[in-house]
Structures are given as C-alpha cells and as structure tokens.
C-alpha cells in the first residue's frame, strides 16, 4: 500500500489504543503517535522508492539507494571484521541481505522484522514498544491484504496473504485511507464528547 495509507491507518490504530485524557498526557501521547507513524513506514526501508527510503537518504536518487546500502553494508562488514566488532559485522550483513531480497520477501515484512523492531524499541524506551507494535503491525496487516508478504522470512520466502486491494487503487484510497481518516475523527469526537 501507499505510504500515506500506512500512516493514516497507524494513526487510526494508535488513537483507538490511546488518546490523552489530560493536558499533561499530551507530550507522551504525541511521542507515541509519532513513533507509530514512523514505524508504520519502517518495513519498507529496503524499498528504494519508498517514503522511508526517501527520509533516510533524501539527497540520493531512488535508483542509487540500493547501491548505497550495498556499499554501506560492505563497509560495515569490513570495519567489523578488521576491528573485531561483531555488531558492526551483523548490521552490515543485514544491510547486504536486505538489498538482495525483494521488499515483500525480506525479513522486514515478517515476524522476524516485527520482533526485532519491537524488542529494540522496548530496550531503548520501554513505553515505546506498543506504538511500534501498532505502527509496524498495521503495515504488515495492510500488506497482507494487498500484496502478500513472506511472514516467515528468512526461513521461507513463500508469501502469504489475500489480495483485497491493489496498491494505489481507488479502493485503497477511498476505503482504507479515507475510511481510516473518518474513523479517527469519529474516535476523537466520541472520546471527548460529554456523557
């Protein structure tokens, strides 16, 4: 699905999960919302033309981004090997593998990706794991119903899902994107109405 669809659905899901009740809750809520939006784009980090690819490498043309990731991955592997730093080697190997695998068949679109990202979020800031799970999980759910994804990658490249919508279709824009927008507005209005 389109990046804006992923973000819109992540906002709707996060607002369903949590809305601030008092002014002092607003900063933490806003941080969670931003995290959910960011993580809803994260699985497409390996797609050169994606919104996430554009955010991470804004001055590099989309056709050149895979080459940059290959070079960066190779440099990290070399640096880790020479300096006996296994973490740098591992990150470099992951970058190399992600570039060589199709986007919807990469580990970022499966249980491994969501597990790693949620665990990293929890280790970094324990109260961010749920917004990350909501954003990342909503992305996987949307891709599951639009393009099929390799849920068990890297163990299997078999793709699972049902194709209810085509990416960029009118149905996606009207039903999913606008539906999530209207639903979010409805949730917010219902939440703050007296009674």
MDTraj code that builds the backbone (N, CA, C; nanometers):
import mdtraj as md
import numpy as np

residues = "UNK UNK UNK UNK UNK UNK UNK UNK UNK UNK UNK UNK UNK UNK UNK UNK UNK UNK UNK UNK UNK UNK UNK UNK UNK UNK UNK UNK UNK UNK UNK UNK UNK UNK UNK UNK UNK UNK UNK UNK UNK UNK UNK UNK UNK UNK UNK UNK UNK UNK UNK UNK UNK UNK UNK UNK UNK UNK UNK UNK UNK UNK UNK UNK UNK UNK UNK UNK UNK UNK UNK UNK UNK UNK UNK UNK UNK UNK UNK UNK UNK UNK UNK UNK UNK UNK UNK UNK UNK UNK UNK UNK UNK UNK UNK UNK UNK UNK UNK UNK UNK UNK UNK UNK UNK UNK UNK UNK UNK UNK UNK UNK UNK UNK UNK UNK UNK UNK UNK UNK UNK UNK UNK UNK UNK UNK UNK UNK UNK UNK UNK UNK UNK UNK UNK UNK UNK UNK UNK UNK UNK UNK UNK UNK UNK UNK UNK UNK UNK UNK UNK UNK UNK UNK UNK UNK UNK UNK UNK UNK UNK UNK UNK UNK UNK UNK UNK UNK UNK UNK UNK UNK UNK UNK UNK UNK UNK UNK UNK UNK UNK UNK UNK UNK UNK UNK UNK UNK UNK UNK UNK UNK UNK UNK UNK".split()
xyz = np.array([
    [0.0832, -0.1178, 0.0000],
    [0.0000, 0.0000, 0.0000],
    [0.0880, 0.1246, 0.0000],
    [0.0253, 0.2354, -0.0240],
    [0.0973, 0.3616, -0.0291],
    [0.1414, 0.4035, 0.1108],
    [0.2481, 0.4819, 0.1165],
    [0.2995, 0.5278, 0.2455],
    [0.1968, 0.6057, 0.3250],
    [0.1219, 0.6911, 0.2573],
    [0.0220, 0.7705, 0.3306],
    [-0.0898, 0.6828, 0.3848],
    [-0.1210, 0.5735, 0.3174],
    [-0.2210, 0.4801, 0.3696],
    [-0.1690, 0.4135, 0.4955],
    [-0.0431, 0.3710, 0.4922],
    [0.0167, 0.3102, 0.6122],
    [0.0136, 0.4083, 0.7292],
    [0.0475, 0.5331, 0.7041],
    [0.0494, 0.6317, 0.8121],
    [-0.0913, 0.6598, 0.8649],
    [-0.1885, 0.6721, 0.7754],
    [-0.3259, 0.7014, 0.8163],
    [-0.3836, 0.5896, 0.9019],
    [-0.3599, 0.4658, 0.8621],
    [-0.4105, 0.3519, 0.9388],
    [-0.3379, 0.3419, 1.0734],
    [-0.2086, 0.3728, 1.0756],
    [-0.1349, 0.3714, 1.2029],
    [-0.1905, 0.4759, 1.2992],
    [-0.2254, 0.5932, 1.2483],
    [-0.2855, 0.6967, 1.3323],
    [-0.4188, 0.6480, 1.3878],
    [-0.5014, 0.5886, 1.3027],
    [-0.6315, 0.5378, 1.3480],
    [-0.6140, 0.4292, 1.4543],
    [-0.5206, 0.3386, 1.4317],
    [-0.4982, 0.2307, 1.5284],
    [-0.4444, 0.2842, 1.6599],
    [-0.3523, 0.3794, 1.6533],
    [-0.2963, 0.4357, 1.7767],
    [-0.4007, 0.5150, 1.8540],
    [-0.4843, 0.5909, 1.7826],
    [-0.5904, 0.6668, 1.8510],
    [-0.6940, 0.5733, 1.9126],
    [-0.7157, 0.4587, 1.8526],
    [-0.8051, 0.3587, 1.9111],
    [-0.7440, 0.3044, 2.0406],
    [-0.6138, 0.2840, 2.0387],
    [-0.5435, 0.2316, 2.1557],
    [-0.5326, 0.3351, 2.2675],
    [-0.5027, 0.4595, 2.2329],
    [-0.4709, 0.5581, 2.3355],
    [-0.5014, 0.6992, 2.2876],
    [-0.5780, 0.7713, 2.3676],
    [-0.5985, 0.9145, 2.3468],
    [-0.5715, 0.9840, 2.4804],
    [-0.5113, 1.1027, 2.4767],
    [-0.4823, 1.1705, 2.6037],
    [-0.6113, 1.2182, 2.6704],
    [-0.6176, 1.2041, 2.8023],
    [-0.7341, 1.2483, 2.8801],
    [-0.7097, 1.3830, 2.9474],
    [-0.5819, 1.4156, 2.9672],
    [-0.5462, 1.5416, 3.0318],
    [-0.4305, 1.6041, 2.9544],
    [-0.4122, 1.7354, 2.9744],
    [-0.3078, 1.8077, 2.9028],
    [-0.1690, 1.7537, 2.9308],
    [-0.1437, 1.7093, 3.0533],
    [-0.0092, 1.6627, 3.0867],
    [0.0239, 1.5285, 3.0200],
    [-0.0752, 1.4594, 2.9669],
    [-0.0518, 1.3339, 2.8941],
    [-0.0170, 1.3585, 2.7471],
    [-0.0400, 1.4795, 2.7003],
    [-0.0241, 1.5115, 2.5584],
    [0.1181, 1.4889, 2.5043],
    [0.2249, 1.5306, 2.5736],
    [0.3592, 1.5073, 2.5166],
    [0.3931, 1.3586, 2.4983],
    [0.3607, 1.2769, 2.5976],
    [0.3892, 1.1333, 2.5864],
    [0.3033, 1.0706, 2.4768],
    [0.1771, 1.1132, 2.4673],
    [0.0877, 1.0629, 2.3636],
    [0.1405, 1.1010, 2.2252],
    [0.1834, 1.2271, 2.2097],
    [0.2349, 1.2734, 2.0806],
    [0.3615, 1.1969, 2.0410],
    [0.4465, 1.1654, 2.1381],
    [0.5665, 1.0868, 2.1084],
    [0.5267, 0.9465, 2.0622],
    [0.4281, 0.8885, 2.1273],
    [0.3793, 0.7570, 2.0859],
    [0.3179, 0.7603, 1.9476],
    [0.2421, 0.8651, 1.9171],
    [0.1806, 0.8781, 1.7851],
    [0.2885, 0.8918, 1.6774],
    [0.3872, 0.9754, 1.7018],
    [0.4973, 0.9903, 1.6060],
    [0.5725, 0.8596, 1.5848],
    [0.5915, 0.7851, 1.6929],
    [0.6592, 0.6554, 1.6844],
    [0.5767, 0.5572, 1.6021],
    [0.4453, 0.5562, 1.6230],
    [0.3578, 0.4666, 1.5459],
    [0.3630, 0.5021, 1.3972],
    [0.3612, 0.6305, 1.3665],
    [0.3664, 0.6735, 1.2265],
    [0.5000, 0.6338, 1.1638],
    [0.6101, 0.6622, 1.2343],
    [0.7432, 0.6272, 1.1826],
    [0.7560, 0.4766, 1.1608],
    [0.7122, 0.3988, 1.2603],
    [0.7276, 0.2536, 1.2486],
    [0.6327, 0.1940, 1.1459],
    [0.5253, 0.2676, 1.1081],
    [0.4371, 0.2167, 1.0023],
    [0.5053, 0.2227, 0.8657],
    [0.6097, 0.3023, 0.8539],
    [0.6846, 0.3116, 0.7286],
    [0.8109, 0.2249, 0.7293],
    [0.8513, 0.1812, 0.8464],
    [0.9796, 0.1125, 0.8633],
    [0.9949, -0.0175, 0.7842],
    [0.8921, -0.1014, 0.7692],
    [0.9140, -0.2247, 0.6924],
    [0.9592, -0.2014, 0.5484],
    [0.9283, -0.0856, 0.4917],
    [0.9674, -0.0571, 0.3535],
    [1.1053, 0.0061, 0.3427],
    [1.1871, -0.0078, 0.4449],
    [1.3202, 0.0519, 0.4431],
    [1.4050, -0.0044, 0.3289],
    [1.3745, -0.1263, 0.2853],
    [1.4522, -0.1884, 0.1777],
    [1.4010, -0.1507, 0.0390],
    [1.2885, -0.0829, 0.0324],
    [1.2323, -0.0409, -0.0964],
    [1.2893, 0.0960, -0.1329],
    [1.3671, 0.1046, -0.2392],
    [1.4332, 0.2309, -0.2733],
    [1.3376, 0.3475, -0.2980],
    [1.2192, 0.3202, -0.3541],
    [1.1265, 0.4281, -0.3865],
    [1.0299, 0.4607, -0.2738],
    [1.0456, 0.3974, -0.1594],
    [0.9505, 0.4176, -0.0505],
    [0.9723, 0.5520, 0.0190],
    [0.8724, 0.5908, 0.0948],
    [0.8812, 0.7147, 0.1729],
    [0.9949, 0.7028, 0.2755],
    [1.0115, 0.5848, 0.3350],
    [1.1176, 0.5643, 0.4342],
    [1.2548, 0.5768, 0.3677],
    [1.2703, 0.5191, 0.2497],
    [1.3965, 0.5334, 0.1778],
    [1.4280, 0.6784, 0.1479],
    [1.3250, 0.7554, 0.1143],
    [1.3432, 0.8976, 0.0889],
    [1.3794, 0.9757, 0.2135],
    [1.3248, 0.9339, 0.3281],
    [1.3564, 1.0042, 0.4530],
    [1.4995, 0.9756, 0.4972],
    [1.5442, 0.8522, 0.4798],
    [1.6782, 0.8158, 0.5259],
    [1.7875, 0.8640, 0.4314],
    [1.7557, 0.8702, 0.3031],
    [1.8548, 0.9139, 0.2044],
    [1.7918, 1.0186, 0.1118],
    [1.7619, 1.1377, 0.1643],
    [1.6862, 1.2353, 0.0862],
    [1.7590, 1.2922, -0.0349],
    [1.8904, 1.2937, -0.0349],
    [1.9641, 1.3562, -0.1445],
    [2.0159, 1.2552, -0.2460],
    [1.9786, 1.1287, -0.2265],
    [2.0256, 1.0239, -0.3164],
    [1.9079, 0.9776, -0.4022],
    [1.9229, 0.9758, -0.5348],
    [1.8120, 0.9310, -0.6203],
    [1.7705, 0.7870, -0.5865],
    [1.6423, 0.7561, -0.6057],
    [1.5899, 0.6252, -0.5665],
    [1.6623, 0.5106, -0.6367],
    [1.7044, 0.5275, -0.7602],
    [1.7712, 0.4192, -0.8318],
    [1.9105, 0.3905, -0.7751],
    [1.9682, 0.4878, -0.7019],
    [2.1027, 0.4720, -0.6482],
    [2.1028, 0.4206, -0.5028],
    [1.9879, 0.4246, -0.4370],
    [1.9814, 0.3851, -0.2956],
    [2.0235, 0.2410, -0.2692],
    [1.9856, 0.1422, -0.3519],
    [2.0347, 0.0062, -0.3264],
    [2.1882, -0.0030, -0.3318],
    [2.2479, 0.0721, -0.4227],
    [2.3944, 0.0713, -0.4325],
    [2.4552, 0.1298, -0.3053],
    [2.3957, 0.2377, -0.2544],
    [2.4455, 0.2994, -0.1314],
    [2.4351, 0.2006, -0.0149],
    [2.3223, 0.1284, -0.0067],
    [2.3078, 0.0291, 0.1008],
    [2.4083, -0.0848, 0.0862],
    [2.4359, -0.1265, -0.0369],
    [2.5369, -0.2307, -0.0593],
    [2.6758, -0.1836, -0.0148],
    [2.7107, -0.0621, -0.0548],
    [2.8415, -0.0074, -0.0160],
    [2.8497, 0.0093, 0.1353],
    [2.7459, 0.0656, 0.1948],
    [2.7442, 0.0842, 0.3395],
    [2.7521, -0.0497, 0.4129],
    [2.6757, -0.1479, 0.3653],
    [2.6814, -0.2812, 0.4263],
    [2.8195, -0.3424, 0.4158],
    [2.8811, -0.3302, 0.2970],
    [3.0163, -0.3826, 0.2794],
    [3.1174, -0.3140, 0.3698],
    [3.1034, -0.1823, 0.3841],
    [3.1949, -0.1080, 0.4716],
    [3.1788, -0.1501, 0.6172],
    [3.0545, -0.1708, 0.6601],
    [3.0308, -0.2132, 0.7987],
    [3.0856, -0.3536, 0.8246],
    [3.0681, -0.4428, 0.7275],
    [3.1240, -0.5778, 0.7423],
    [3.2756, -0.5699, 0.7524],
    [3.3386, -0.4937, 0.6641],
    [3.4835, -0.4796, 0.6655],
    [3.5318, -0.4182, 0.7976],
    [3.4677, -0.3098, 0.8404],
    [3.5052, -0.2440, 0.9657],
    [3.4905, -0.3414, 1.0839],
    [3.3802, -0.4128, 1.0877],
    [3.3585, -0.5085, 1.1961],
    [3.4602, -0.6214, 1.1953],
    [3.4962, -0.6673, 1.0759],
    [3.5937, -0.7759, 1.0635],
    [3.7321, -0.7296, 1.1099],
    [3.7762, -0.6146, 1.0629],
    [3.9098, -0.5631, 1.0952],
    [3.9213, -0.5294, 1.2436],
    [3.8169, -0.4707, 1.3001],
    [3.8219, -0.4262, 1.4401],
    [3.7583, -0.5250, 1.5377],
    [3.7255, -0.6426, 1.4894],
    [3.6648, -0.7476, 1.5726],
    [3.5422, -0.6949, 1.6481],
    [3.4539, -0.6304, 1.5714],
    [3.3291, -0.5752, 1.6245],
    [3.2126, -0.6518, 1.5619],
    [3.1628, -0.7537, 1.6294],
    [3.0567, -0.8364, 1.5687],
    [2.9265, -0.7605, 1.5420],
    [2.8969, -0.6578, 1.6209],
    [2.7735, -0.5829, 1.5986],
    [2.7765, -0.5120, 1.4637],
    [2.8898, -0.4492, 1.4301],
    [2.9010, -0.3807, 1.3012],
    [2.8952, -0.4805, 1.1859],
    [2.9587, -0.5969, 1.2054],
    [2.9517, -0.7002, 1.1023],
    [2.8080, -0.7457, 1.0812],
    [2.7363, -0.7670, 1.1893],
    [2.5983, -0.8145, 1.1795],
    [2.5096, -0.7119, 1.1086],
    [2.5245, -0.5857, 1.1436],
    [2.4447, -0.4807, 1.0782],
    [2.4782, -0.4748, 0.9292],
    [2.6062, -0.4852, 0.8964],
    [2.6474, -0.4845, 0.7561],
    [2.5914, -0.6019, 0.6785],
    [2.5943, -0.7203, 0.7376],
    [2.5395, -0.8390, 0.6715],
    [2.3888, -0.8227, 0.6500],
    [2.3201, -0.7702, 0.7514],
    [2.1750, -0.7484, 0.7384],
    [2.1466, -0.6507, 0.6237],
    [2.2225, -0.5407, 0.6148],
    [2.2032, -0.4456, 0.5048],
    [2.2263, -0.5121, 0.3694],
    [2.3310, -0.5923, 0.3595],
    [2.3589, -0.6615, 0.2334],
    [2.2457, -0.7559, 0.1958],
    [2.1964, -0.8310, 0.2938],
    [2.0883, -0.9257, 0.2660],
    [1.9584, -0.8546, 0.2287],
    [1.9294, -0.7447, 0.2968],
    [1.8053, -0.6731, 0.2684],
    [1.8029, -0.6157, 0.1277],
    [1.9179, -0.5748, 0.0783],
    [1.9233, -0.5191, -0.0568],
    [1.9041, -0.6291, -0.1602],
    [1.9518, -0.7478, -0.1298],
    [1.9481, -0.8565, -0.2270],
    [1.8152, -0.9311, -0.2310],
    [1.7248, -0.9031, -0.1359],
    [1.5963, -0.9725, -0.1283],
    [1.4861, -0.8770, -0.1717],
    [1.3845, -0.9281, -0.2399],
    [1.2705, -0.8454, -0.2783],
    [1.2058, -0.7878, -0.1534],
    [1.1517, -0.6686, -0.1645],
    [1.0976, -0.5966, -0.0489],
    [0.9953, -0.6785, 0.0287],
    [0.8935, -0.7329, -0.0366],
    [0.7877, -0.8058, 0.0342],
    [0.8330, -0.9442, 0.0798],
    [0.9528, -0.9870, 0.0377],
    [1.0055, -1.1159, 0.0810],
    [1.1178, -1.1014, 0.1825],
    [1.1459, -0.9794, 0.2239],
    [1.2552, -0.9576, 0.3188],
    [1.2063, -0.9815, 0.4617],
    [1.2977, -1.0020, 0.5541],
    [1.2590, -1.0212, 0.6943],
    [1.1863, -0.9008, 0.7535],
    [1.1986, -0.7836, 0.6911],
    [1.1281, -0.6670, 0.7439],
    [0.9771, -0.6815, 0.7290],
    [0.9310, -0.7696, 0.6417],
    [0.7883, -0.7911, 0.6213],
    [0.7419, -0.9230, 0.6834],
    [0.7987, -0.9590, 0.7971],
    [0.7588, -1.0825, 0.8623],
    [0.7745, -1.0754, 1.0123],
    [0.7607, -1.1909, 1.0734],
    [0.7661, -1.1996, 1.2190],
    [0.9034, -1.1632, 1.2746],
    [1.0090, -1.1939, 1.2006],
    [1.1438, -1.1590, 1.2461],
    [1.1581, -1.0069, 1.2547],
    [1.1150, -0.9367, 1.1517],
    [1.1261, -0.7913, 1.1500],
    [1.0500, -0.7251, 1.2621],
    [0.9250, -0.7648, 1.2804],
    [0.8451, -0.7016, 1.3854],
    [0.9001, -0.7362, 1.5235],
    [0.9489, -0.8583, 1.5401],
    [1.0061, -0.8977, 1.6690],
    [1.1310, -0.8185, 1.7036],
    [1.2187, -0.8020, 1.6066],
    [1.3431, -0.7285, 1.6291],
    [1.3147, -0.5812, 1.6581],
    [1.2268, -0.5208, 1.5806],
    [1.1987, -0.3781, 1.5974],
    [1.1283, -0.3512, 1.7302],
    [1.0316, -0.4343, 1.7673],
    [0.9619, -0.4156, 1.8950],
    [1.0584, -0.4377, 2.0118],
    [1.1450, -0.5385, 2.0014],
    [1.2431, -0.5627, 2.1079],
    [1.3398, -0.4451, 2.1210],
    [1.3864, -0.3924, 2.0092],
    [1.4771, -0.2768, 2.0140],
    [1.4079, -0.1554, 2.0747],
    [1.2820, -0.1349, 2.0387],
    [1.2071, -0.0220, 2.0957],
    [1.1928, -0.0379, 2.2460],
    [1.1624, -0.1589, 2.2901],
    [1.1463, -0.1833, 2.4343],
    [1.2780, -0.1637, 2.5084],
    [1.3884, -0.2083, 2.4494],
    [1.5189, -0.1898, 2.5130],
    [1.5577, -0.0428, 2.5174],
    [1.5241, 0.0325, 2.4138],
    [1.5580, 0.1748, 2.4082],
    [1.4717, 0.2564, 2.5037],
    [1.3415, 0.2355, 2.4968],
    [1.2458, 0.3100, 2.5800],
    [1.1248, 0.2185, 2.6012],
    [1.1117, 0.1581, 2.7194],
    [1.0067, 0.0578, 2.7399],
    [0.8641, 0.1019, 2.7063],
    [0.8339, 0.2309, 2.7179],
    [0.6963, 0.2722, 2.6880],
    [0.6708, 0.2931, 2.5386],
    [0.7697, 0.2667, 2.4533],
    [0.7507, 0.2819, 2.3094],
    [0.7194, 0.1508, 2.2370],
    [0.7257, 0.0390, 2.3068],
    [0.7072, -0.0874, 2.2364],
    [0.5660, -0.1002, 2.1775],
    [0.4651, -0.0508, 2.2474],
    [0.3284, -0.0631, 2.1965],
    [0.3045, 0.0254, 2.0736],
    [0.3466, 0.1536, 2.0733],
    [0.3315, 0.2308, 1.9490],
    [0.4065, 0.1695, 1.8309],
    [0.5242, 0.1117, 1.8565],
    [0.5990, 0.0462, 1.7489],
    [0.5228, -0.0767, 1.6996],
    [0.4699, -0.1539, 1.7921],
    [0.3920, -0.2723, 1.7536],
    [0.2695, -0.2321, 1.6721],
    [0.2030, -0.1255, 1.7128],
    [0.0845, -0.0782, 1.6401],
    [0.1221, -0.0321, 1.4993],
    [0.2244, 0.0510, 1.4872],
    [0.2637, 0.1017, 1.3560],
    [0.3161, -0.0071, 1.2641],
    [0.4104, -0.0849, 1.3135],
    [0.4717, -0.1906, 1.2324],
    [0.3688, -0.2983, 1.1991],
    [0.2890, -0.3349, 1.3003],
    [0.1872, -0.4383, 1.2800],
    [0.0807, -0.3956, 1.1801],
    [0.0411, -0.2684, 1.1843],
    [-0.0588, -0.2215, 1.0881],
    [-0.0028, -0.2251, 0.9460],
    [0.1266, -0.1960, 0.9317],
    [0.1892, -0.2043, 0.7992],
    [0.1829, -0.3473, 0.7469],
    [0.2215, -0.4428, 0.8312],
    [0.2196, -0.5828, 0.7873],
    [0.0781, -0.6283, 0.7550],
    [-0.0192, -0.5866, 0.8356],
    [-0.1580, -0.6253, 0.8106],
    [-0.2069, -0.5693, 0.6771],
    [-0.1728, -0.4436, 0.6482],
    [-0.2146, -0.3841, 0.5206],
    [-0.1471, -0.4517, 0.4015],
    [-0.0191, -0.4811, 0.4138],
    [0.0481, -0.5511, 0.3042],
    [-0.0033, -0.6939, 0.2894],
    [-0.0468, -0.7548, 0.3992],
    [-0.1041, -0.8893, 0.3953],
    [-0.2313, -0.8903, 0.3107],
    [-0.3106, -0.7830, 0.3180],
    [-0.4358, -0.7805, 0.2422],
    [-0.4229, -0.7124, 0.1064],
    [-0.3010, -0.6696, 0.0725],
    [-0.2870, -0.6047, -0.0581],
    [-0.1849, -0.6717, -0.1493],
    [-0.0742, -0.7189, -0.0960],
    [0.0307, -0.7673, -0.1858],
    [0.0925, -0.9005, -0.1445],
    [0.0502, -0.9562, -0.0367],
    [0.1071, -1.0795, 0.0193],
    [0.2516, -1.0560, 0.0638],
    [0.2870, -1.1133, 0.1776],
    [0.4195, -1.0930, 0.2353],
    [0.4771, -1.2255, 0.2842],
    [0.6083, -1.2309, 0.2943],
    [0.6782, -1.3506, 0.3422],
    [0.6878, -1.3429, 0.4941],
    [0.5868, -1.3925, 0.5624],
    [0.5799, -1.3822, 0.7084],
    [0.6921, -1.4563, 0.7786],
    [0.7428, -1.5617, 0.7179],
    [0.8428, -1.6450, 0.7842],
    [0.9840, -1.6254, 0.7286],
    [1.0061, -1.5160, 0.6570],
    [1.1393, -1.4859, 0.6059],
    [1.2322, -1.4596, 0.7243],
    [1.3519, -1.5043, 0.7247],
    [1.4333, -1.5640, 0.6185],
    [1.4233, -1.7159, 0.6091],
    [1.3384, -1.7794, 0.6904],
    [1.3260, -1.9248, 0.6848],
    [1.2568, -1.9722, 0.5570],
    [1.1628, -1.8929, 0.5086],
    [1.0893, -1.9281, 0.3881],
    [1.0545, -1.7999, 0.3130],
    [1.0643, -1.8049, 0.1812],
    [1.0287, -1.6876, 0.1020],
    [0.8860, -1.6984, 0.0477],
    [0.8118, -1.7988, 0.0920],
    [0.6728, -1.8138, 0.0495],
    [0.5904, -1.6981, 0.1046],
    [0.5099, -1.6397, 0.0179],
    [0.4316, -1.5221, 0.0556],
    [0.2887, -1.5626, 0.0913],
    [0.2368, -1.4982, 0.1967],
    [0.1025, -1.5262, 0.2451],
    [0.0192, -1.3988, 0.2385],
    [-0.1085, -1.4163, 0.2227],
    [-0.1982, -1.3025, 0.2248],
    [-0.3164, -1.3204, 0.1324],
    [-0.4028, -1.2210, 0.1343],
    [-0.5183, -1.2176, 0.0455],
    [-0.5158, -1.0816, -0.0242],
    [-0.5442, -1.0817, -0.1514],
    [-0.5377, -0.9561, -0.2255],
    [-0.6777, -0.8955, -0.2335],
    [-0.7058, -0.8043, -0.1406],
    [-0.8335, -0.7336, -0.1398],
    [-0.8228, -0.5993, -0.2108],
    [-0.7033, -0.5417, -0.2103],
    [-0.6796, -0.4106, -0.2698],
    [-0.5499, -0.4139, -0.3473],
    [-0.5430, -0.3347, -0.4529],
    [-0.4188, -0.3147, -0.5246],
    [-0.3568, -0.1836, -0.4755],
    [-0.2249, -0.1807, -0.4649],
    [-0.1569, -0.0598, -0.4202],
    [-0.1857, 0.0565, -0.5148],
    [-0.2281, 0.1678, -0.4565],
    [-0.2571, 0.2880, -0.5339],
    [-0.3938, 0.2890, -0.5991],
    [-0.4742, 0.1866, -0.5751],
    [-0.6053, 0.1795, -0.6393],
    [-0.7032, 0.2776, -0.5753],
    [-0.8114, 0.3016, -0.6457],
    [-0.9172, 0.3871, -0.5925],
    [-0.9765, 0.3252, -0.4670],
    [-0.9898, 0.1934, -0.4655],
    [-1.0432, 0.1240, -0.3473],
    [-0.9540, 0.1471, -0.2260],
    [-0.8231, 0.1428, -0.2469],
    [-0.7321, 0.1696, -0.1351],
    [-0.7525, 0.3114, -0.0826],
    [-0.7563, 0.4061, -0.1728],
    [-0.7700, 0.5464, -0.1311],
    [-0.9040, 0.5728, -0.0627],
    [-1.0128, 0.5227, -0.1213],
    [-1.1450, 0.5512, -0.0661],
    [-1.1756, 0.4693, 0.0585],
    [-1.1575, 0.3394, 0.0495],
    [-1.1973, 0.2529, 0.1608],
    [-1.0983, 0.2546, 0.2770],
    [-0.9717, 0.2384, 0.2459],
    [-0.8736, 0.2245, 0.3536],
    [-0.8278, 0.3613, 0.4040],
    [-0.7784, 0.4430, 0.3137],
    [-0.7216, 0.5718, 0.3558],
    [-0.8287, 0.6660, 0.4118],
    [-0.9336, 0.6905, 0.3347],
    [-1.0389, 0.7801, 0.3822],
    [-1.1200, 0.7154, 0.4938],
    [-1.1372, 0.5854, 0.4874],
    [-1.2067, 0.5155, 0.5963],
    [-1.1331, 0.5315, 0.7282],
    [-1.0007, 0.5193, 0.7255],
    [-0.9211, 0.5376, 0.8480],
    [-0.9272, 0.6815, 0.8967],
    [-0.9290, 0.7767, 0.8040],
    [-0.9373, 0.9180, 0.8420],
    [-1.0709, 0.9487, 0.9098],
    [-1.1789, 0.9029, 0.8500],
    [-1.3122, 0.9258, 0.9071],
    [-1.3244, 0.8547, 1.0415],
    [-1.2729, 0.7334, 1.0487],
    [-1.2780, 0.6580, 1.1744],
    [-1.1992, 0.7299, 1.2851],
    [-1.0831, 0.7837, 1.2522],
    [-1.0029, 0.8574, 1.3509],
    [-1.0781, 0.9792, 1.4015],
    [-1.1377, 1.0532, 1.3095],
    [-1.2166, 1.1700, 1.3511],
    [-1.3320, 1.1278, 1.4407],
    [-1.3982, 1.0197, 1.4047],
    [-1.5106, 0.9697, 1.4850],
    [-1.4648, 0.9285, 1.6249],
    [-1.3523, 0.8588, 1.6340],
    [-1.2980, 0.8156, 1.7639],
    [-1.2675, 0.9370, 1.8518],
    [-1.2046, 1.0367, 1.7940],
    [-1.1674, 1.1565, 1.8710],
    [-1.2923, 1.2306, 1.9175],
    [-1.3887, 1.2486, 1.8296],
    [-1.5119, 1.3183, 1.8671],
    [-1.5855, 1.2414, 1.9752],
    [-1.6007, 1.1104, 1.9585],
    [-1.6699, 1.0285, 2.0585],
    [-1.5994, 1.0292, 2.1933],
    [-1.4693, 1.0336, 2.1883],
    [-1.3905, 1.0281, 2.3108],
    [-1.4040, 1.1545, 2.3949],
    [-1.4217, 1.2687, 2.3288],
    [-1.4219, 1.3940, 2.4008],
    [-1.5603, 1.4574, 2.4186],
    [-1.6628, 1.3895, 2.3663],
    [-1.7985, 1.4397, 2.3903],
    [-1.8387, 1.4140, 2.5356],
    [-1.9074, 1.5052, 2.5960],
    [-1.9509, 1.4818, 2.7343],
    [-2.0564, 1.3712, 2.7392],
    [-2.0517, 1.2989, 2.8515],
    [-2.1520, 1.1954, 2.8712],
    [-2.0989, 1.0647, 2.8473],
])
top = md.Topology()
chain = top.add_chain()
for i, resn in enumerate(residues, 1):
    res = top.add_residue(resn, chain, resSeq=i)
    for name in ("N", "CA", "C"):
        top.add_atom(name, md.element.get_by_symbol(name[0]), res)
traj = md.Trajectory(xyz[None], top)
